């Protein structure tokens, strides 16, 4: 099998559309790749508005879903930011209690 495409989305990725925010968040529910050189590569995304939409998933293609406005929600970065936020929130009351004890 010759691979002449590079994938942008995978099953389970959470996404949103930059231009059609009314669609809500979406989850990639299906990914298909052609085994023929130059074949089509697409994903199906289920959005919160209840509609299933199909997009080109070949990053090398000019009609890739990325260029059409589909953006991934980076769960790892979001989780790290939330964890850091929680850690700073948890330290503040402890710091205040320690400072009160020294006075």
KERO-798273 format. One record per residue: x, y negated, z of N, C-alpha, C in turn; residue in three letters. Coordinates in pm, 1 decimal, always signed. Last residue first. Example, Ala and Ser with C-alpha at 12.3 -4.5 7.8 and 13.67 -1.06 7.14 Angstrom:
KERO-798273
{neast: +1285.0 nnorth: +225.0 nup: +708.0 caeast: +1367.0 canorth: +106.0 caup: +714.0 ceast: +1290.0 cnorth: -3.0 cup: +787.0 residuo: SER};
{neast: +1319.0 nnorth: +569.0 nup: +780.0 caeast: +1230.0 canorth: +450.0 caup: +780.0 ceast: +1320.0 cnorth: +330.0 cup: +780.0 residuo: ALA};
END
This chain:
KERO-798273
{neast: +294.4 nnorth: -3479.3 nup: +6245.1 caeast: +274.9 canorth: -3614.3 caup: +6299.8 ceast: +254.1 cnorth: -3612.8 cup: +6446.9 residuo: UNK};
{neast: +295.9 nnorth: -3220.6 nup: +6158.9 caeast: +425.5 canorth: -3279.8 caup: +6191.1 ceast: +409.5 cnorth: -3416.1 cup: +6258.2 residuo: UNK};
{neast: +32.4 nnorth: -3163.2 nup: +6089.9 caeast: +92.1 canorth: -3093.7 caup: +6204.4 ceast: +222.8 cnorth: -3155.2 cup: +6248.9 residuo: UNK};
{neast: -4.1 nnorth: -3306.8 nup: +5858.7 caeast: -76.3 canorth: -3347.4 caup: +5978.5 ceast: -15.2 cnorth: -3285.6 cup: +6102.3 residuo: UNK};
{neast: +153.5 nnorth: -3158.5 nup: +5679.7 caeast: +194.2 canorth: -3294.6 caup: +5713.2 ceast: +123.6 cnorth: -3344.9 cup: +5838.2 residuo: UNK};
{neast: +2.1 nnorth: -2923.2 nup: +5663.0 caeast: +137.7 canorth: -2918.5 caup: +5717.4 ceast: +185.0 cnorth: -3057.0 cup: +5759.1 residuo: UNK};
{neast: -230.4 nnorth: -3020.1 nup: +5543.1 caeast: -237.6 canorth: -2959.8 caup: +5677.1 ceast: -99.5 cnorth: -2954.4 cup: +5741.1 residuo: UNK};
{neast: -128.5 nnorth: -3105.8 nup: +5296.2 caeast: -189.8 canorth: -3202.6 caup: +5389.2 ceast: -194.4 cnorth: -3147.4 cup: +5530.4 residuo: UNK};
{neast: -46.1 nnorth: -2860.4 nup: +5191.5 caeast: +52.8 canorth: -2965.1 caup: +5214.1 ceast: -2.1 cnorth: -3068.2 cup: +5313.4 residuo: UNK};
{neast: -292.6 nnorth: -2734.0 nup: +5168.4 caeast: -190.4 canorth: -2676.2 caup: +5254.9 ceast: -86.0 cnorth: -2780.7 cup: +5289.1 residuo: UNK};
{neast: -420.9 nnorth: -2892.9 nup: +4977.3 caeast: -474.2 canorth: -2886.1 caup: +5114.0 ceast: -372.1 cnorth: -2830.1 cup: +5213.0 residuo: UNK};
{neast: -227.4 nnorth: -2849.4 nup: +4756.0 caeast: -255.7 canorth: -2980.0 caup: +4814.2 ceast: -316.6 cnorth: -2971.8 cup: +4954.5 residuo: UNK};
{neast: -225.5 nnorth: -2586.6 nup: +4665.7 caeast: -111.7 canorth: -2635.5 caup: +4742.7 ceast: -144.8 cnorth: -2765.6 cup: +4813.7 residuo: UNK};
{neast: -452.3 nnorth: -2549.2 nup: +4509.8 caeast: -440.6 canorth: -2473.1 caup: +4633.3 ceast: -329.1 cnorth: -2527.0 cup: +4722.4 residuo: UNK};
{neast: -401.4 nnorth: -2713.0 nup: +4288.8 caeast: -515.3 canorth: -2741.8 caup: +4374.7 ceast: -502.0 cnorth: -2671.6 cup: +4508.8 residuo: UNK};
{neast: -185.3 nnorth: -2584.5 nup: +4175.0 caeast: -165.2 canorth: -2718.8 caup: +4228.6 ceast: -280.5 cnorth: -2758.6 cup: +4320.4 residuo: UNK};
{neast: -311.0 nnorth: -2341.8 nup: +4105.1 caeast: -199.0 canorth: -2341.7 caup: +4197.9 ceast: -176.9 cnorth: -2479.8 cup: +4256.6 residuo: UNK};
{neast: -504.2 nnorth: -2424.1 nup: +3920.1 caeast: -546.8 canorth: -2364.5 caup: +4046.8 ceast: -434.8 cnorth: -2367.2 cup: +4149.7 residuo: UNK};
{neast: -334.7 nnorth: -2513.2 nup: +3715.6 caeast: -428.0 canorth: -2606.4 caup: +3778.0 ceast: -472.8 cnorth: -2553.8 cup: +3913.9 residuo: UNK};
{neast: -207.6 nnorth: -2275.5 nup: +3646.2 caeast: -128.7 canorth: -2386.5 caup: +3699.4 ceast: -217.5 cnorth: -2487.1 cup: +3771.1 residuo: UNK};
{neast: -433.2 nnorth: -2138.2 nup: +3548.4 caeast: -359.4 canorth: -2084.0 caup: +3662.4 ceast: -276.3 cnorth: -2194.3 cup: +3727.6 residuo: UNK};
{neast: -506.7 nnorth: -2297.8 nup: +3330.4 caeast: -600.7 canorth: -2281.8 caup: +3441.7 ceast: -528.0 cnorth: -2231.3 cup: +3566.5 residuo: UNK};
{neast: -278.3 nnorth: -2263.8 nup: +3169.3 caeast: -314.4 canorth: -2397.0 caup: +3217.4 ceast: -408.1 cnorth: -2388.3 cup: +3336.7 residuo: UNK};
{neast: -296.6 nnorth: -1986.1 nup: +3122.6 caeast: -179.1 canorth: -2040.7 caup: +3191.6 ceast: -210.9 cnorth: -2178.5 cup: +3248.2 residuo: UNK};
{neast: -539.3 nnorth: -1971.8 nup: +2982.5 caeast: -525.1 canorth: -1903.2 caup: +3111.2 ceast: -407.2 cnorth: -1957.1 cup: +3190.4 residuo: UNK};
{neast: -473.1 nnorth: -2121.3 nup: +2753.7 caeast: -582.3 canorth: -2164.7 caup: +2840.1 ceast: -569.3 cnorth: -2102.1 cup: +2978.2 residuo: UNK};
{neast: -272.4 nnorth: -1962.3 nup: +2642.0 caeast: -239.4 canorth: -2097.6 caup: +2685.6 ceast: -344.8 cnorth: -2149.3 cup: +2782.3 residuo: UNK};
{neast: -425.8 nnorth: -1729.5 nup: +2589.3 caeast: -308.5 canorth: -1723.9 caup: +2677.6 ceast: -273.4 cnorth: -1861.4 cup: +2730.1 residuo: UNK};
{neast: -626.4 nnorth: -1811.1 nup: +2412.5 caeast: -661.8 canorth: -1765.8 caup: +2547.2 ceast: -542.2 cnorth: -1766.4 cup: +2640.7 residuo: UNK};
{neast: -671.5 nnorth: -2042.7 nup: +2189.7 caeast: -556.5 canorth: -1970.3 caup: +2243.8 ceast: -583.0 cnorth: -1933.8 cup: +2389.6 residuo: UNK};
{neast: -897.2 nnorth: -2014.8 nup: +1949.6 caeast: -888.7 canorth: -2062.3 caup: +2087.5 ceast: -780.7 cnorth: -1978.6 cup: +2152.0 residuo: UNK};
{neast: -838.0 nnorth: -2104.1 nup: +1610.1 caeast: -834.7 canorth: -2006.2 caup: +1719.4 ceast: -837.9 cnorth: -2079.1 cup: +1852.8 residuo: UNK};
{neast: -1049.8 nnorth: -2263.3 nup: +1377.1 caeast: -934.5 canorth: -2272.0 caup: +1467.0 ceast: -948.2 cnorth: -2167.5 cup: +1576.6 residuo: UNK};
{neast: -1154.8 nnorth: -2329.4 nup: +1053.5 caeast: -1164.5 canorth: -2234.0 caup: +1164.9 ceast: -1036.6 cnorth: -2241.3 cup: +1247.2 residuo: UNK};
{neast: -1126.4 nnorth: -2491.7 nup: +828.8 caeast: -1163.0 canorth: -2553.8 caup: +955.7 ceast: -1177.9 cnorth: -2459.1 cup: +1072.5 residuo: UNK};
{neast: -1017.7 nnorth: -2403.2 nup: +596.6 caeast: -1159.7 canorth: -2439.7 caup: +591.3 ceast: -1207.9 cnorth: -2498.6 cup: +723.3 residuo: UNK};
{neast: -769.8 nnorth: -2323.0 nup: +667.1 caeast: -779.0 canorth: -2446.2 caup: +590.0 ceast: -923.6 cnorth: -2493.9 cup: +577.7 residuo: UNK};
{neast: -847.7 nnorth: -2085.7 nup: +795.4 caeast: -774.7 canorth: -2188.4 caup: +869.1 ceast: -787.7 cnorth: -2323.2 cup: +798.4 residuo: UNK};
{neast: -958.9 nnorth: -1928.4 nup: +597.8 caeast: -1049.4 canorth: -1987.4 caup: +696.5 ceast: -979.8 cnorth: -2095.4 cup: +780.1 residuo: UNK};
{neast: -816.0 nnorth: -1998.0 nup: +275.1 caeast: -812.6 canorth: -1930.7 caup: +405.9 ceast: -903.0 cnorth: -2003.5 cup: +504.9 residuo: UNK};
{neast: -786.7 nnorth: -2085.4 nup: +20.0 caeast: -921.9 canorth: -2085.1 caup: +75.3 ceast: -929.6 cnorth: -2010.5 cup: +208.6 residuo: UNK};
{neast: -527.0 nnorth: -2047.9 nup: -53.1 caeast: -571.5 canorth: -2186.0 caup: -32.7 ceast: -710.6 cnorth: -2195.0 cup: +25.8 residuo: UNK};
{neast: -359.1 nnorth: -1778.9 nup: +113.4 caeast: -459.0 canorth: -1826.7 caup: +17.9 ceast: -499.5 cnorth: -1970.7 cup: +50.2 residuo: UNK};
{neast: -206.9 nnorth: -1697.4 nup: +321.4 caeast: -135.8 canorth: -1743.2 caup: +201.6 ceast: -231.1 cnorth: -1800.5 cup: +96.8 residuo: UNK};
{neast: -385.3 nnorth: -1597.2 nup: +501.9 caeast: -322.4 canorth: -1725.0 caup: +533.4 ceast: -248.7 cnorth: -1782.8 cup: +412.8 residuo: UNK};
{neast: -681.0 nnorth: -1454.0 nup: +445.4 caeast: -544.5 canorth: -1450.9 caup: +393.1 ceast: -481.7 cnorth: -1588.4 cup: +410.9 residuo: UNK};
{neast: -945.8 nnorth: -1441.7 nup: +504.4 caeast: -852.8 canorth: -1429.6 caup: +615.5 ceast: -707.5 cnorth: -1425.1 cup: +570.1 residuo: UNK};
{neast: -1246.9 nnorth: -1604.5 nup: +425.9 caeast: -1121.8 canorth: -1550.4 caup: +374.1 ceast: -1019.3 cnorth: -1551.9 cup: +487.3 residuo: UNK};
{neast: -1543.8 nnorth: -1526.6 nup: +613.6 caeast: -1438.9 canorth: -1617.9 caup: +570.6 ceast: -1319.9 cnorth: -1540.2 cup: +515.7 residuo: UNK};
{neast: -1887.2 nnorth: -1513.8 nup: +693.8 caeast: -1772.8 canorth: -1444.1 caup: +636.1 ceast: -1673.5 cnorth: -1546.9 cup: +581.7 residuo: UNK};
{neast: -2097.5 nnorth: -1519.8 nup: +984.8 caeast: -2040.3 canorth: -1585.2 caup: +867.3 ceast: -1912.5 cnorth: -1513.9 cup: +824.6 residuo: UNK};
{neast: -2395.0 nnorth: -1474.6 nup: +1140.9 caeast: -2271.9 canorth: -1404.6 caup: +1108.6 ceast: -2218.2 cnorth: -1464.5 cup: +979.6 residuo: UNK};
{neast: -2565.9 nnorth: -1673.3 nup: +1381.7 caeast: -2538.8 canorth: -1636.0 caup: +1243.0 ceast: -2401.2 cnorth: -1570.7 cup: +1229.9 residuo: UNK};
{neast: -2608.9 nnorth: -1769.6 nup: +1635.2 caeast: -2673.8 canorth: -1644.9 caup: +1597.1 ceast: -2646.2 cnorth: -1599.5 cup: +1455.8 residuo: UNK};
{neast: -2467.4 nnorth: -1975.3 nup: +1732.6 caeast: -2597.3 canorth: -2010.4 caup: +1674.9 ceast: -2669.7 cnorth: -1887.3 cup: +1620.5 residuo: UNK};
{neast: -2223.6 nnorth: -1867.1 nup: +1802.2 caeast: -2325.8 canorth: -1880.5 caup: +1905.9 ceast: -2462.3 cnorth: -1918.2 cup: +1850.6 residuo: UNK};
{neast: -2112.6 nnorth: -1641.5 nup: +1538.3 caeast: -2114.5 canorth: -1768.1 caup: +1611.1 ceast: -2230.9 cnorth: -1772.7 cup: +1709.1 residuo: UNK};
{neast: -1910.5 nnorth: -1394.6 nup: +1433.3 caeast: -2042.1 canorth: -1412.4 caup: +1493.0 ceast: -2037.8 cnorth: -1538.7 cup: +1578.8 residuo: UNK};
{neast: -1739.2 nnorth: -1347.6 nup: +1137.7 caeast: -1737.7 canorth: -1415.8 caup: +1266.9 ceast: -1881.1 cnorth: -1436.9 cup: +1311.9 residuo: UNK};
{neast: -1547.5 nnorth: -1133.3 nup: +947.4 caeast: -1684.1 canorth: -1173.9 caup: +982.0 ceast: -1678.8 cnorth: -1231.2 cup: +1123.0 residuo: UNK};
{neast: -1283.6 nnorth: -1182.7 nup: +712.7 caeast: -1330.0 canorth: -1157.1 caup: +849.9 ceast: -1475.5 cnorth: -1200.6 cup: +859.7 residuo: UNK};
{neast: -1093.0 nnorth: -1042.4 nup: +433.6 caeast: -1189.5 canorth: -1132.1 caup: +496.7 ceast: -1220.0 cnorth: -1091.7 cup: +640.7 residuo: UNK};
{neast: -930.0 nnorth: -1022.9 nup: +137.3 caeast: -908.0 canorth: -999.3 caup: +279.9 ceast: -1000.7 cnorth: -1095.9 cup: +353.6 residuo: UNK};
{neast: -908.6 nnorth: -874.5 nup: -187.8 caeast: -966.6 canorth: -970.4 caup: -94.4 ceast: -943.0 cnorth: -926.5 cup: +50.4 residuo: UNK};
{neast: -601.1 nnorth: -798.4 nup: -367.7 caeast: -739.0 canorth: -777.8 caup: -323.0 ceast: -780.9 cnorth: -877.8 cup: -217.4 residuo: UNK};
{neast: -342.4 nnorth: -799.8 nup: -445.7 caeast: -424.5 canorth: -912.7 caup: -487.6 ceast: -569.6 cnorth: -901.0 cup: -446.2 residuo: UNK};
{neast: -328.9 nnorth: -448.9 nup: -456.3 caeast: -254.2 canorth: -575.5 caup: -459.6 ceast: -342.6 cnorth: -687.5 cup: -514.1 residuo: UNK};
{neast: -572.1 nnorth: -277.0 nup: -258.7 caeast: -518.8 canorth: -310.5 caup: -389.8 ceast: -440.4 cnorth: -440.8 cup: -384.0 residuo: UNK};
{neast: -690.7 nnorth: -254.6 nup: -20.0 caeast: -568.8 canorth: -176.2 caup: -38.1 ceast: -504.5 cnorth: -203.7 cup: -173.2 residuo: UNK};
{neast: -817.5 nnorth: -533.9 nup: +158.7 caeast: -816.0 canorth: -452.4 caup: +38.3 ceast: -684.5 cnorth: -375.9 cup: +31.1 residuo: UNK};
{neast: -951.4 nnorth: -549.0 nup: +482.9 caeast: -839.1 canorth: -574.4 caup: +392.9 ceast: -848.2 cnorth: -481.5 cup: +273.8 residuo: UNK};
{neast: -1157.5 nnorth: -697.5 nup: +730.3 caeast: -1143.0 canorth: -606.5 caup: +615.6 ceast: -1025.8 cnorth: -649.4 cup: +530.3 residuo: UNK};
{neast: -1291.8 nnorth: -713.6 nup: +1047.1 caeast: -1178.8 canorth: -754.9 caup: +964.0 ceast: -1163.5 cnorth: -651.7 cup: +853.0 residuo: UNK};
{neast: -1539.0 nnorth: -834.9 nup: +1271.6 caeast: -1497.2 canorth: -739.6 caup: +1169.6 ceast: -1384.6 cnorth: -799.4 cup: +1086.6 residuo: UNK};
{neast: -1576.6 nnorth: -1025.5 nup: +1463.4 caeast: -1634.3 canorth: -893.2 caup: +1488.9 ceast: -1592.5 cnorth: -789.3 cup: +1385.4 residuo: UNK};
{neast: -1454.9 nnorth: -1296.5 nup: +1629.4 caeast: -1431.2 canorth: -1215.1 caup: +1510.7 ceast: -1479.3 cnorth: -1073.4 cup: +1541.3 residuo: UNK};
{neast: -1678.2 nnorth: -1526.5 nup: +1766.8 caeast: -1590.2 canorth: -1412.2 caup: +1792.8 ceast: -1577.8 cnorth: -1332.5 cup: +1664.3 residuo: UNK};
{neast: -1721.9 nnorth: -1879.1 nup: +1830.4 caeast: -1741.0 canorth: -1756.7 caup: +1753.6 ceast: -1642.2 cnorth: -1650.1 cup: +1794.2 residuo: UNK};
{neast: -1908.8 nnorth: -2156.3 nup: +1963.5 caeast: -1792.7 canorth: -2068.0 caup: +1960.7 ceast: -1826.0 cnorth: -1942.7 cup: +1881.8 residuo: UNK};
{neast: -2111.5 nnorth: -2362.9 nup: +1744.1 caeast: -2066.9 canorth: -2311.7 caup: +1873.0 ceast: -1941.4 cnorth: -2227.1 cup: +1858.0 residuo: UNK};
{neast: -2224.5 nnorth: -2497.2 nup: +1536.3 caeast: -2224.1 canorth: -2350.9 caup: +1529.0 ceast: -2186.9 cnorth: -2289.6 cup: +1662.6 residuo: UNK};
{neast: -2171.2 nnorth: -2762.1 nup: +1580.7 caeast: -2305.1 canorth: -2714.2 caup: +1619.7 ceast: -2316.3 cnorth: -2562.2 cup: +1608.5 residuo: UNK};
{neast: -1931.3 nnorth: -2815.9 nup: +1464.5 caeast: -1932.1 canorth: -2785.7 caup: +1608.1 ceast: -2066.9 cnorth: -2732.3 cup: +1654.1 residuo: UNK};
{neast: -1799.3 nnorth: -2806.5 nup: +1198.3 caeast: -1936.6 canorth: -2766.9 caup: +1229.7 ceast: -1946.1 cnorth: -2722.7 cup: +1375.6 residuo: UNK};
{neast: -1529.5 nnorth: -2869.5 nup: +1193.0 caeast: -1623.5 canorth: -2961.0 caup: +1130.3 ceast: -1769.9 cnorth: -2930.7 cup: +1162.7 residuo: UNK};
{neast: -1389.1 nnorth: -2668.3 nup: +1328.4 caeast: -1359.3 canorth: -2809.1 caup: +1355.6 ceast: -1467.1 cnorth: -2903.7 cup: +1304.8 residuo: UNK};
{neast: -1527.0 nnorth: -2390.0 nup: +1479.8 caeast: -1511.2 canorth: -2460.7 caup: +1352.5 ceast: -1495.6 cnorth: -2608.6 cup: +1381.4 residuo: UNK};
{neast: -1351.6 nnorth: -2149.6 nup: +1683.7 caeast: -1453.6 canorth: -2252.1 caup: +1665.6 ceast: -1427.4 cnorth: -2319.1 cup: +1531.8 residuo: UNK};
{neast: -1291.3 nnorth: -1819.4 nup: +1827.9 caeast: -1266.4 canorth: -1931.0 caup: +1736.2 ceast: -1375.3 cnorth: -2036.6 cup: +1747.9 residuo: UNK};
{neast: -1123.5 nnorth: -1538.9 nup: +1956.7 caeast: -1227.8 canorth: -1639.3 caup: +1977.9 ceast: -1191.3 cnorth: -1762.1 cup: +1897.0 residuo: UNK};
{neast: -1065.6 nnorth: -1211.1 nup: +1832.9 caeast: -1020.6 canorth: -1349.6 caup: +1848.3 ceast: -1140.4 cnorth: -1442.1 cup: +1867.6 residuo: UNK};
{neast: -1176.0 nnorth: -965.8 nup: +1771.6 caeast: -1173.6 canorth: -1006.3 caup: +1912.0 ceast: -1125.7 cnorth: -1148.1 cup: +1934.6 residuo: UNK};
{neast: -968.9 nnorth: -891.1 nup: +1500.7 caeast: -1093.8 canorth: -859.9 caup: +1571.5 ceast: -1076.7 cnorth: -896.2 cup: +1718.7 residuo: UNK};
{neast: -773.4 nnorth: -1174.4 nup: +1393.8 caeast: -789.2 canorth: -1032.8 caup: +1423.1 ceast: -921.6 cnorth: -1013.1 cup: +1498.0 residuo: UNK};
{neast: -662.9 nnorth: -1411.7 nup: +1144.6 caeast: -746.9 canorth: -1371.7 caup: +1257.1 ceast: -750.2 cnorth: -1219.4 cup: +1271.8 residuo: UNK};
{neast: -461.4 nnorth: -1411.5 nup: +942.0 caeast: -473.3 canorth: -1522.7 caup: +1036.8 ceast: -549.6 cnorth: -1478.9 cup: +1161.8 residuo: UNK};
{neast: -229.6 nnorth: -1209.0 nup: +763.3 caeast: -356.3 canorth: -1225.8 caup: +834.4 ceast: -350.4 cnorth: -1343.0 cup: +931.1 residuo: UNK};
{neast: -101.8 nnorth: -1244.5 nup: +444.5 caeast: -70.9 canorth: -1245.5 caup: +587.2 ceast: -199.0 cnorth: -1283.8 cup: +660.2 residuo: UNK};
{neast: -56.0 nnorth: -1040.9 nup: +152.0 caeast: -128.6 canorth: -1139.2 caup: +230.1 ceast: -77.0 cnorth: -1137.2 cup: +372.9 residuo: UNK};
{neast: +26.3 nnorth: -824.7 nup: +12.2 caeast: +59.2 canorth: -955.1 caup: -43.5 ceast: -20.4 cnorth: -1064.5 cup: +27.4 residuo: UNK};
{neast: +136.6 nnorth: -513.7 nup: +60.0 caeast: +72.7 canorth: -622.6 caup: +135.0 ceast: +117.3 cnorth: -754.8 cup: +75.5 residuo: UNK};
{neast: +66.5 nnorth: -213.0 nup: -92.1 caeast: +141.7 canorth: -337.3 caup: -103.6 ceast: +65.5 cnorth: -446.7 cup: -28.4 residuo: UNK};
{neast: +84.4 nnorth: +118.4 nup: +0.0 caeast: +0.0 canorth: +0.0 caup: +0.0 ceast: +88.9 cnorth: -124.6 cup: +0.0 residuo: UNK};
END
